[in-house]
Amino acid sequence: MPKIMVVDDEEHIRLLYSEELLEAGYEVVTVGSGHELLPKIAEEKPDLVILDIKMVDYDGLDLLQDIRAEHYDLPVILSTAYDTFKEDMKSLAADYYVVKSFDLTELKKKIAMALETRLPE
Amino acid sequence: MAFYEENPQGIGKADLVAAILSYNDADSIGVAVERVSRGLKDHFGDRNAVLINCDSHSVDGTREAFFQAPSDVPRIYLSTETGGSGKGLSLRNLFEKVRQLEAKAVLVLECAIDNLTPYWVAALAGPLFKGTAFVQPLYVRHKYEAPLTSALVYPLSRCLYGRRCRQLGSGEVAFTGAMAETFLNAPGWSDAVSSSGIDVWMGMVAMTARVPICQTVMHAPRLRRSKGQAPELAPQFRRVLTVLFDLMVAYGDFWKRVKWSKPTGLFGMNGRETEVPPTIDVKVARLHAQFLEGFAAYEETWRKIFEPATFNKLMEVRSLTPEHFTLPSQTWATMLFDGAVAYRDADAGARAALIDCFLPLYLAKVVSYVKRTERMSIQQAEDYVEAICEVFEENKRYLIDRW
């Protein structure tokens, strides 16, 4: 069962994503703060990270760079309420992005794509 | 392969090679030598660096100007032999010289770039000393700049080889010494690669070599000096599509195993101010007319190589007025996939004709892209290019089934 790490400082988003992704058959771990993220990734070894961009204590795009420095091919999906973040080239390092919504159809589609991605070893 | 060399300082080894490509660039190579030398001194002062002028048998005194330019960096001049010219041939000479010098890192810059700065040396070569094997620049571009990349090279290379390298084939590049060896032994070397097709070829060979690739953010547009005539579209299109199809044939076992795509690493996110690209104007009416003219020459070929549903869609597209013109990305992808299959099965003579028949279709895709993005910002147009790529990826199963 693929393990998905949800990183968001809003509790209701963490709850929503957890419930829906558990129901979809994934194992879910949540992280509420950017500061905790890198040690949590090392500890939990997720198969995919869903990363909020605008967090109170951290910029998700900076965190994405930190993740890439240590985990070059770990799938990361950016999750945001704002479309303007794409003007920042740092967002190119993400596998996919989704605009936050209560309907998680698009998010689930991108999760499936990211987990199915295959490059020859 | 033989090449002409002048190595007056008898340089036998180097860590870092900075290559400047030239062809009749006597007027500008001095400035390039100065700027690249400054970049090497400022950013890689502790490395054993050498400047190599990779010339295409210039007859205007480029060699003399290269050696006369003020610089403390040791210099070597290489040239193609008499009668041989082309960027690919110059770079093949470079790969061999890199092997002889046992260099660890190589960056390649074109002499005819007006806005080259010492920072470009750091941006290109920097990632090579941090574990990257192949570096592709990411320039600031207007939405209509380099449509060949946006409509063809990026969607196809990404869906085939699984790495998102947005500006593959843009001119400058950097790679490790080990990659130079890989290039010397890679398949698909052709006349197209010997000339300007080399840029796209190197990128795709790197993608199949399973080495770390990164895009380095240049924060500037690429302003190429005009040498009095605009580069011709048709020959460049032919070379690029030939390289794409040749490598599809050579690397079938690789790309059939690729599903979806991954981002590449990014370098150069250092807060430098980003410049604004110059505006590009596209003459849509002329391109649309050329697309329609293509039916006279190629309709029967298209009928033969495309599946009936795709051919019928193309006939629908033909009937659209310029105001309402669109060539759906799925149709474009399917035509290219059908074309690749036909190319694989064709003999050498038929392959050239097959490549030619795609030029009007490519122009149709450019018209469609321009119409669709005319009211969009550069960022919105980029999102649209990403959507085109996703259509290619979603339809890859069709290609695998037909292959």
Interface residues (C-beta under 8 A of the other chain):
Chain A: Q65 R68 Y72 D73 K86 E87 M89 K90 L92 A93 A94 D95 M113 A114 E116 T117 R118 L119 P120 E121
Chain B: L138 G162 R163 R164 R166 R210 P212 Q215 V217 F254 R257 V258 K259 W260 S261 K262 P263 G265 L266 M269 Q379 E382 D383
